[in-house]
Amino acid sequence: SAVISQKPSRDICQRGTSLTIQCQVDSQVTMMFWYRQQPGQSLTLIATANQGSEATYESGFVIDKFPISRPNLTFSTLTVSNMSPEDSSIYLCSVQGGTGSDEQFFGPGTRLTVL
Amino acid sequence: GQQLNQSPQSMFIQEGEDVSMNCTSSSIFNTWLWYKQEPGEGPVLLIALYKAGELTSNGRLTAQFGITRKDSFLNISASIPSDVGIYFCAGPIQGAQKLVFGQGTRLTINP
């Protein structure tokens, strides 16, 4: 499986500011995904990011709040904009296991606390 | 939409005991995935199931794909302290290459 890293691993931010989270994969992948995991909760998909096209957002998530970049097949960023304490969560990126595969492999996550 | 109901929500067991958890849905799934998440880490894929009735093992872990395709089970035999964590089931949403996750089962082991 692919090796996935995320930066930063954790951060504490002030409300109203923005944070950009990076996700780096050690191999080229077509599909990358961004999830949010609120405290004590399960994973919720924010958006699917394919290289060369706009990200596809899930219901309840909008591009203005969570802009995503996917400049190449090994890298993606998620920005959490105009943060509020409700944005305090773990943000995870994942990659598809292979073309057509249902399996996904996850990065270690970014733990965000908004004061 | 497709949803997964996972039970139990939490388990408190003694080291050495066997563990069983399950995941059910009102919808059919063609794949069942079981993940484990430890504190401060992302979920790690434990077992993937692709065929109704399939029984697959990974060490002390055994998972089964229910014959109706609406449920799956994960068993852990002879639990050890490093089994502590949250176990999630997941399945692909029909017609889309994205996953839906269960609520998770939090496993705590008393040594």
Interface residues (C-beta under 8 A of the other chain):
Chain A: S1 I4 M31 F33 Q41 S42 L43 T44 L45 T48 L92 S94 Q96 G100 D102 E103 Q104 F105 F106 G107 P108 G109 R111
Chain B: N30 T31 L33 Y35 G40 E41 G42 P43 V44 L45 A48 F88 A90 G91 P92 Q97 K98 L99 F101 G102 Q103 G104
